[in-house]
Amino acid sequence: MNSIVSTKKLNFNYGEKTILKDLSINMEKGLFYSIIGPNGSGKTTLLKLLAGILPSNKNTVYIKNDDIHVIKQKEMAKRLSVVPQITDMQYEFSVFDIVMMGRTPYTSRFQKNTEEDIKIVNDAMKETGVIELKDKKITQLSGGELQRVILARAIAQETDIMLLDEPISHLDIGYQYEISELVHNLCKKKGITVINIVHDLNIAMRYSDKILMLKNGQVYRYGDPEDVITKETVKDVYSIDVELINHPILTDKKVIIK
Ligand SMILES: Nc1ncnc2c1ncn2[C@@H]1O[C@H](COP(=O)(O)OP(=O)(O)OP(=O)(O)O)[C@@H](O)[C@H]1O
């Protein structure tokens, strides 16, 4: 099988409440995936199961064809990085320290940072536009700055798979565009498999190779953007009426709420 991330009949409950039901998906190397669906449909839960943050049953989640249960923590951190939705930063670390944490899987406990590590960290901070904030305390950043720092940490981790939970939710319109382009470039130029939770259907349409649309913890549609986001599916899943129009300049379709 050619998939880099896959699930087989994945289920998840919080107590009595079923959150994900029989989810079977395959994701291929180097593609940009978006996960969409209404609030509470199970997007973050799925991402956390893929990252091993929430426990899954054996033989239900595979990362690079290995059952997640057999992958050691350090090895997992070399395979997959996560940009979580809300990052609670209470400690007085500097931006540089946080981004350097991305290098942890490659260093032993008492080893000093190598020149290579420092270069990778500086490059990641430049790419995400936080290099000027390098010495600032993490607790003194705006939500959008912090989000870019966490993305820089994931870039510095140099993984083949990157999971992102609404990475542009706190960003202003300029950075929304810039960061979406940056993540898309990481996918297309470095071959990183991106799995991205996003609410904006136009962003999903524009950047995704494949879209997974969840409804009530089940796969509602999974496939090419134009097959997944249609008038009918959006009405059924979000209960809103939309039109899909051809943009006069851009090649992708635009979703307009009626
Ligand atoms: N720790 C928890 N304990 C109990 N229930 C939870 C917990 N975390 C999430 N849930 C519930 O699981 C369901 C799915 O949540 P999840 O965060 O995966 O949805 P989501 O699709 O990511 O939503 P959103 O778009 O609002 O971020 C929701 O009904 C939520 O209330």
The ligand as an SDF file (V2000), in Angstrom:
LIG
                    3D

 31 33  0  0  0  0  0  0  0  0999 V2000
  -12.0080   16.0680   26.2720 N   0  0  0  0  0  0  0  0  0  0  0  0
  -13.2570   15.8590   25.8450 C   0  0  0  0  0  0  0  0  0  0  0  0
  -14.1530   15.2390   26.6270 N   0  0  0  0  0  0  0  0  0  0  0  0
  -15.4200   14.9960   26.2100 C   0  0  0  0  0  0  0  0  0  0  0  0
  -15.8780   15.3630   24.9960 N   0  0  0  0  0  0  0  0  0  0  0  0
  -15.0410   15.9910   24.1690 C   0  0  0  0  0  0  0  0  0  0  0  0
  -13.6840   16.2840   24.5500 C   0  0  0  0  0  0  0  0  0  0  0  0
  -13.0710   16.9080   23.5150 N   0  0  0  0  0  0  0  0  0  0  0  0
  -14.0060   17.0190   22.5430 C   0  0  0  0  0  0  0  0  0  0  0  0
  -15.1700   16.4680   22.9220 N   0  0  0  0  0  0  0  0  0  0  0  0
  -16.3940   16.3830   22.1170 C   0  0  0  0  0  0  0  0  0  0  0  0
  -16.1220   15.6010   20.9730 O   0  0  0  0  0  0  0  0  0  0  0  0
  -16.8260   16.1100   19.8460 C   0  0  0  0  0  0  0  0  0  0  0  0
  -15.8620   16.3160   18.6900 C   0  0  0  0  0  0  0  0  0  0  0  0
  -14.9360   17.3260   19.0620 O   0  0  0  0  0  0  0  0  0  0  0  0
  -13.7830   17.8170   18.0830 P   0  0  0  0  0  0  0  0  0  0  0  0
  -12.9800   18.8280   18.8290 O   0  0  0  0  0  0  0  0  0  0  0  0
  -13.0860   16.6440   17.5210 O   0  0  0  0  0  0  0  0  0  0  0  0
  -14.6530   18.5230   16.9470 O   0  0  0  0  0  0  0  0  0  0  0  0
  -14.1800   19.4930   15.7790 P   0  0  0  0  0  0  0  0  0  0  0  0
  -14.8200   18.9840   14.5350 O   0  0  0  0  0  0  0  0  0  0  0  0
  -12.7000   19.6330   15.7630 O   0  0  0  0  0  0  0  0  0  0  0  0
  -14.8580   20.8500   16.2300 O   0  0  0  0  0  0  0  0  0  0  0  0
  -14.4450   22.4090   16.0140 P   0  0  0  0  0  0  0  0  0  0  0  0
  -14.7410   22.7330   14.5890 O   0  0  0  0  0  0  0  0  0  0  0  0
  -15.3970   23.1140   16.9400 O   0  0  0  0  0  0  0  0  0  0  0  0
  -13.0080   22.6030   16.4020 O   0  0  0  0  0  0  0  0  0  0  0  0
  -17.5410   17.3870   20.3120 C   0  0  0  0  0  0  0  0  0  0  0  0
  -18.8910   17.0640   20.5590 O   0  0  0  0  0  0  0  0  0  0  0  0
  -16.8390   17.7330   21.6020 C   0  0  0  0  0  0  0  0  0  0  0  0
  -17.7080   18.3630   22.4960 O   0  0  0  0  0  0  0  0  0  0  0  0
  1  2  1  0
  2  3  1  0
  2  7  2  0
  3  4  2  0
  4  5  1  0
  5  6  2  0
  6  7  1  0
  6 10  1  0
  7  8  1  0
  8  9  2  0
  9 10  1  0
 10 11  1  0
 11 12  1  0
 11 30  1  0
 12 13  1  0
 13 14  1  0
 13 28  1  0
 14 15  1  0
 15 16  1  0
 16 17  2  0
 16 18  1  0
 16 19  1  0
 19 20  1  0
 20 21  2  0
 20 22  1  0
 20 23  1  0
 23 24  1  0
 24 25  2  0
 24 26  1  0
 24 27  1  0
 28 29  1  0
 28 30  1  0
 30 31  1  0
M  END
$$$$
